[in-house]
Amino acid sequence: MFAYLVKRVFQAIAVMFVISLIGFAIQDNLGDPLRELVGQSVSEEVRQELRDELGLNDSFLTQYLRFAGNALQGDLGTSYFFKEPALDVILKKLPATMELVLGATIIIIGLSIPVGVYTAIYPNTILSRIVMGVSIIGISIPVFLTAILMIFVFSVEYGWFPSYGRGEIVHVFGPWETNFATVDGWMHILLPSVALASIMLPLFVRLIRAEMMEVLQSEYVKYAKAKGIRPWRIYFVHALKNTLLPVITVGGVQIGTMVAYTILTETVFQWPGMGFMFLEAVNRVDTPLIVAYLIVVGFIFVVTNTIVDLIYGLVNPTVNLARMGA
C-alpha cells in the first residue's frame, strides 16, 4: 500500500506538470487579456506598460517558471476580472459543482444498479428491451440538448421546477453552501442533476447488465442455484459483488469526467459553479483563472483515480496495488 501511494504521488506530480504546461501553452491563443481589462480607448504605450507590469511580455519559460514557483506556495495567480487569487475564486464555486456532481452520482447509482440487474436477469422481457433501447438513445443525446428539453418541458410548459440558479442555500462552513438543506434548494438542483446524470446513466446500466450476465453464467452461481439458495441472495449478494468490481474502476473515472461535463450543464441552467465560471473566464480571457481551473480539475481527476484504485484493492484482495502503480 505504501509503495503504491508513493508511486501515485510521483505520477500525480508528473500529470500536474503536464496539465500546467498545456494550460500555459494554449493561453496565448485565447486572446489579449488587456482587451477586457482596459478596453479599446487606452493608448498603445499604456498597454505596453501594463503588459510589462503583468509580465505578459516575458518569455514563455520565464512566465511558466514564475507561475510554477508561486504554485508550489499555493498561489495560482490573480484573476484579472475578480481581482482575487484565482484559487479563492475557484474554491467559492467548487461547492456548487461538487453538489451537482453528487446529485448526479446518487441518481446514477440509485437507478443503474437495480435497472442493470433486472435487465441482466430478465433480458428478453419487453421492459428490458425498452430500457436497452432508451439507453442507446440516452448515450446519443448530448447533455446540453437534454438540459434544454427538460427546461422546456418541466419549467416552461408545466412550471414544476425552476430553470436556473441554486435557489435557497444554507451556509455550512467556509465557502461551502449547500442546496440539500432546503426544499427550494432540492427543487433547483434536481433538473441539473438529472441532466448531468443522463450522460453516464445509460453507460452504467449497460455495463452492469453486461457484467451481471457474464457472472450469472459462472460455475459458482450455478452451484448456488443447485444448493437451493434463494434467488434474490444469489443475485444481490453473490453475483452483484463480483459484478461491481469493474464498475468501480469505470465509475471512478467517469465521476471525475462529470466534473468536466458540468461546463455544459451549468451553462444551460446558469448554475454558479466552476464550469460556468470557466466559460466566463474564457470569454473574458482571464488566463490566470483558466489555468487555475485546469489544474484544479486535473487534481480532482488524479485524486479520484487514486481513491478508486485503493477501493478496488480493498474490495478485491487479489489485486496487487504495487503492480498497479508500476
Contacts in CASP RR format, 6 or more apart in sequence:
PFRMAT RR
TARGET T0000
AUTHOR 0000-0000-0000
METHOD contacts of the structure
MODEL  1
MFAYLVKRVFQAIAVMFVISLIGFAIQDNLGDPLRELVGQSVSEEVRQEL
RDELGLNDSFLTQYLRFAGNALQGDLGTSYFFKEPALDVILKKLPATMEL
VLGATIIIIGLSIPVGVYTAIYPNTILSRIVMGVSIIGISIPVFLTAILM
IFVFSVEYGWFPSYGRGEIVHVFGPWETNFATVDGWMHILLPSVALASIM
LPLFVRLIRAEMMEVLQSEYVKYAKAKGIRPWRIYFVHALKNTLLPVITV
GGVQIGTMVAYTILTETVFQWPGMGFMFLEAVNRVDTPLIVAYLIVVGFI
FVVTNTIVDLIYGLVNPTVNLARMGA
1 310 0 8 1.000
1 321 0 8 1.000
3 321 0 8 1.000
3 322 0 8 1.000
4 309 0 8 1.000
4 310 0 8 1.000
4 321 0 8 1.000
4 322 0 8 1.000
4 324 0 8 1.000
4 325 0 8 1.000
5 306 0 8 1.000
7 322 0 8 1.000
7 325 0 8 1.000
7 326 0 8 1.000
8 302 0 8 1.000
8 306 0 8 1.000
8 309 0 8 1.000
8 325 0 8 1.000
11 302 0 8 1.000
11 325 0 8 1.000
12 299 0 8 1.000
12 302 0 8 1.000
12 306 0 8 1.000
15 298 0 8 1.000
15 301 0 8 1.000
15 302 0 8 1.000
16 295 0 8 1.000
16 298 0 8 1.000
16 299 0 8 1.000
16 302 0 8 1.000
19 294 0 8 1.000
19 295 0 8 1.000
19 298 0 8 1.000
20 64 0 8 1.000
20 67 0 8 1.000
20 68 0 8 1.000
20 71 0 8 1.000
20 291 0 8 1.000
20 294 0 8 1.000
20 295 0 8 1.000
21 64 0 8 1.000
22 294 0 8 1.000
23 290 0 8 1.000
23 291 0 8 1.000
23 294 0 8 1.000
24 60 0 8 1.000
24 63 0 8 1.000
24 64 0 8 1.000
24 67 0 8 1.000
24 291 0 8 1.000
25 60 0 8 1.000
27 287 0 8 1.000
27 290 0 8 1.000
27 291 0 8 1.000
28 60 0 8 1.000
30 282 0 8 1.000
30 285 0 8 1.000
30 287 0 8 1.000
30 290 0 8 1.000
31 285 0 8 1.000
32 285 0 8 1.000
33 54 0 8 1.000
33 56 0 8 1.000
33 80 0 8 1.000
33 284 0 8 1.000
33 285 0 8 1.000
33 286 0 8 1.000
33 287 0 8 1.000
34 42 0 8 1.000
34 47 0 8 1.000
34 50 0 8 1.000
34 51 0 8 1.000
34 56 0 8 1.000
35 285 0 8 1.000
36 80 0 8 1.000
36 81 0 8 1.000
36 284 0 8 1.000
36 285 0 8 1.000
36 286 0 8 1.000
37 50 0 8 1.000
37 80 0 8 1.000
38 46 0 8 1.000
38 47 0 8 1.000
38 50 0 8 1.000
42 50 0 8 1.000
48 57 0 8 1.000
51 57 0 8 1.000
55 63 0 8 1.000
56 63 0 8 1.000
58 66 0 8 1.000
67 76 0 8 1.000
67 77 0 8 1.000
67 291 0 8 1.000
70 76 0 8 1.000
70 77 0 8 1.000
71 295 0 8 1.000
74 87 0 8 1.000
75 85 0 8 1.000
75 87 0 8 1.000
76 85 0 8 1.000
76 86 0 8 1.000
76 87 0 8 1.000
76 288 0 8 1.000
76 291 0 8 1.000
76 292 0 8 1.000
76 295 0 8 1.000
77 85 0 8 1.000
77 86 0 8 1.000
77 87 0 8 1.000
77 288 0 8 1.000
77 292 0 8 1.000
78 84 0 8 1.000
78 85 0 8 1.000
78 86 0 8 1.000
78 288 0 8 1.000
79 85 0 8 1.000
79 86 0 8 1.000
79 89 0 8 1.000
79 281 0 8 1.000
79 286 0 8 1.000
79 288 0 8 1.000
79 289 0 8 1.000
80 284 0 8 1.000
80 285 0 8 1.000
80 286 0 8 1.000
80 287 0 8 1.000
80 288 0 8 1.000
80 289 0 8 1.000
81 280 0 8 1.000
81 281 0 8 1.000
81 284 0 8 1.000
81 286 0 8 1.000
81 289 0 8 1.000
82 89 0 8 1.000
82 286 0 8 1.000
82 289 0 8 1.000
86 288 0 8 1.000
86 289 0 8 1.000
86 291 0 8 1.000
86 292 0 8 1.000
86 293 0 8 1.000
87 292 0 8 1.000
87 296 0 8 1.000
89 277 0 8 1.000
89 289 0 8 1.000
89 292 0 8 1.000
90 274 0 8 1.000
90 277 0 8 1.000
90 289 0 8 1.000
90 292 0 8 1.000
90 293 0 8 1.000
90 296 0 8 1.000
91 175 0 8 1.000
92 175 0 8 1.000
93 272 0 8 1.000
93 273 0 8 1.000
93 274 0 8 1.000
93 275 0 8 1.000
93 276 0 8 1.000
93 277 0 8 1.000
94 175 0 8 1.000
94 273 0 8 1.000
94 274 0 8 1.000
94 296 0 8 1.000
95 175 0 8 1.000
95 176 0 8 1.000
95 177 0 8 1.000
95 178 0 8 1.000
96 166 0 8 1.000
96 177 0 8 1.000
96 266 0 8 1.000
96 271 0 8 1.000
96 272 0 8 1.000
96 273 0 8 1.000
96 274 0 8 1.000
97 259 0 8 1.000
97 262 0 8 1.000
97 266 0 8 1.000
97 271 0 8 1.000
97 273 0 8 1.000
97 274 0 8 1.000
97 275 0 8 1.000
99 178 0 8 1.000
99 179 0 8 1.000
99 180 0 8 1.000
99 189 0 8 1.000
100 189 0 8 1.000
100 192 0 8 1.000
100 193 0 8 1.000
100 196 0 8 1.000
100 262 0 8 1.000
100 265 0 8 1.000
100 266 0 8 1.000
100 271 0 8 1.000
100 273 0 8 1.000
101 196 0 8 1.000
101 255 0 8 1.000
101 256 0 8 1.000
101 258 0 8 1.000
101 259 0 8 1.000
101 262 0 8 1.000
103 189 0 8 1.000
103 193 0 8 1.000
103 196 0 8 1.000
103 197 0 8 1.000
104 193 0 8 1.000
104 194 0 8 1.000
104 196 0 8 1.000
104 197 0 8 1.000
104 200 0 8 1.000
104 258 0 8 1.000
105 197 0 8 1.000
105 255 0 8 1.000
105 258 0 8 1.000
106 193 0 8 1.000
107 193 0 8 1.000
107 194 0 8 1.000
107 197 0 8 1.000
107 201 0 8 1.000
108 197 0 8 1.000
108 200 0 8 1.000
108 201 0 8 1.000
108 204 0 8 1.000
111 201 0 8 1.000
111 205 0 8 1.000
112 201 0 8 1.000
112 204 0 8 1.000
112 205 0 8 1.000
112 208 0 8 1.000
113 208 0 8 1.000
113 240 0 8 1.000
115 131 0 8 1.000
115 205 0 8 1.000
115 208 0 8 1.000
116 131 0 8 1.000
116 205 0 8 1.000
116 206 0 8 1.000
116 208 0 8 1.000
116 209 0 8 1.000
116 212 0 8 1.000
117 208 0 8 1.000
117 209 0 8 1.000
117 212 0 8 1.000
117 235 0 8 1.000
117 236 0 8 1.000
117 240 0 8 1.000
117 243 0 8 1.000
118 127 0 8 1.000
118 128 0 8 1.000
118 131 0 8 1.000
119 128 0 8 1.000
119 131 0 8 1.000
119 132 0 8 1.000
119 205 0 8 1.000
119 209 0 8 1.000
120 208 0 8 1.000
120 209 0 8 1.000
120 210 0 8 1.000
120 212 0 8 1.000
120 213 0 8 1.000
120 216 0 8 1.000
121 212 0 8 1.000
121 216 0 8 1.000
121 235 0 8 1.000
122 128 0 8 1.000
123 209 0 8 1.000
123 213 0 8 1.000
131 205 0 8 1.000
132 206 0 8 1.000
132 209 0 8 1.000
134 202 0 8 1.000
135 201 0 8 1.000
135 202 0 8 1.000
135 205 0 8 1.000
135 206 0 8 1.000
136 202 0 8 1.000
138 146 0 8 1.000
138 198 0 8 1.000
138 201 0 8 1.000
138 202 0 8 1.000
139 202 0 8 1.000
139 203 0 8 1.000
141 198 0 8 1.000
142 264 0 8 1.000
143 195 0 8 1.000
143 196 0 8 1.000
143 198 0 8 1.000
143 199 0 8 1.000
143 261 0 8 1.000
143 264 0 8 1.000
143 265 0 8 1.000
144 264 0 8 1.000
144 265 0 8 1.000
144 267 0 8 1.000
144 268 0 8 1.000
146 195 0 8 1.000
146 198 0 8 1.000
147 191 0 8 1.000
147 192 0 8 1.000
147 195 0 8 1.000
147 264 0 8 1.000
147 265 0 8 1.000
147 268 0 8 1.000
147 269 0 8 1.000
148 268 0 8 1.000
150 191 0 8 1.000
150 194 0 8 1.000
150 195 0 8 1.000
151 163 0 8 1.000
151 191 0 8 1.000
151 268 0 8 1.000
151 269 0 8 1.000
154 160 0 8 1.000
154 161 0 8 1.000
154 191 0 8 1.000
155 161 0 8 1.000
155 162 0 8 1.000
155 163 0 8 1.000
155 191 0 8 1.000
156 163 0 8 1.000
161 187 0 8 1.000
161 188 0 8 1.000
161 190 0 8 1.000
161 191 0 8 1.000
162 187 0 8 1.000
162 188 0 8 1.000
162 191 0 8 1.000
163 191 0 8 1.000
163 269 0 8 1.000
164 269 0 8 1.000
164 270 0 8 1.000
164 271 0 8 1.000
165 188 0 8 1.000
165 269 0 8 1.000
165 270 0 8 1.000
165 271 0 8 1.000
165 272 0 8 1.000
166 177 0 8 1.000
166 179 0 8 1.000
166 185 0 8 1.000
166 188 0 8 1.000
166 189 0 8 1.000
166 271 0 8 1.000
166 272 0 8 1.000
167 179 0 8 1.000
167 184 0 8 1.000
167 185 0 8 1.000
167 187 0 8 1.000
167 188 0 8 1.000
168 182 0 8 1.000
168 184 0 8 1.000
168 185 0 8 1.000
168 188 0 8 1.000
169 177 0 8 1.000
169 178 0 8 1.000
169 179 0 8 1.000
169 181 0 8 1.000
169 182 0 8 1.000
169 185 0 8 1.000
170 177 0 8 1.000
170 178 0 8 1.000
170 181 0 8 1.000
170 182 0 8 1.000
171 177 0 8 1.000
172 178 0 8 1.000
172 181 0 8 1.000
179 185 0 8 1.000
179 186 0 8 1.000
179 188 0 8 1.000
179 189 0 8 1.000
180 186 0 8 1.000
180 189 0 8 1.000
191 269 0 8 1.000
192 265 0 8 1.000
192 266 0 8 1.000
192 269 0 8 1.000
192 271 0 8 1.000
195 265 0 8 1.000
195 268 0 8 1.000
195 269 0 8 1.000
196 258 0 8 1.000
196 261 0 8 1.000
196 262 0 8 1.000
196 265 0 8 1.000
199 258 0 8 1.000
199 261 0 8 1.000
200 251 0 8 1.000
200 254 0 8 1.000
200 257 0 8 1.000
200 258 0 8 1.000
203 254 0 8 1.000
204 247 0 8 1.000
204 250 0 8 1.000
204 251 0 8 1.000
204 254 0 8 1.000
207 246 0 8 1.000
207 247 0 8 1.000
207 250 0 8 1.000
208 243 0 8 1.000
208 244 0 8 1.000
208 247 0 8 1.000
211 243 0 8 1.000
211 244 0 8 1.000
211 246 0 8 1.000
211 247 0 8 1.000
212 239 0 8 1.000
212 240 0 8 1.000
212 243 0 8 1.000
215 221 0 8 1.000
215 239 0 8 1.000
215 242 0 8 1.000
215 243 0 8 1.000
216 239 0 8 1.000
218 242 0 8 1.000
220 238 0 8 1.000
221 234 0 8 1.000
221 238 0 8 1.000
221 239 0 8 1.000
224 234 0 8 1.000
224 238 0 8 1.000
225 231 0 8 1.000
225 234 0 8 1.000
229 238 0 8 1.000
244 315 0 8 1.000
245 312 0 8 1.000
245 315 0 8 1.000
245 316 0 8 1.000
248 308 0 8 1.000
248 311 0 8 1.000
248 312 0 8 1.000
248 315 0 8 1.000
249 308 0 8 1.000
249 309 0 8 1.000
249 312 0 8 1.000
251 308 0 8 1.000
252 304 0 8 1.000
252 305 0 8 1.000
252 307 0 8 1.000
252 308 0 8 1.000
253 304 0 8 1.000
253 305 0 8 1.000
253 308 0 8 1.000
255 304 0 8 1.000
256 300 0 8 1.000
256 301 0 8 1.000
256 304 0 8 1.000
259 274 0 8 1.000
259 297 0 8 1.000
259 300 0 8 1.000
259 301 0 8 1.000
260 297 0 8 1.000
262 271 0 8 1.000
262 273 0 8 1.000
262 274 0 8 1.000
262 275 0 8 1.000
263 275 0 8 1.000
263 276 0 8 1.000
263 278 0 8 1.000
263 279 0 8 1.000
265 271 0 8 1.000
266 272 0 8 1.000
266 273 0 8 1.000
266 274 0 8 1.000
266 275 0 8 1.000
266 276 0 8 1.000
267 275 0 8 1.000
267 276 0 8 1.000
267 279 0 8 1.000
270 276 0 8 1.000
274 293 0 8 1.000
274 296 0 8 1.000
274 297 0 8 1.000
275 293 0 8 1.000
277 289 0 8 1.000
277 293 0 8 1.000
278 289 0 8 1.000
278 290 0 8 1.000
278 293 0 8 1.000
280 286 0 8 1.000
281 289 0 8 1.000
281 290 0 8 1.000
281 293 0 8 1.000
282 290 0 8 1.000
309 321 0 8 1.000
309 324 0 8 1.000
309 325 0 8 1.000
310 321 0 8 1.000
312 319 0 8 1.000
313 319 0 8 1.000
313 321 0 8 1.000
END
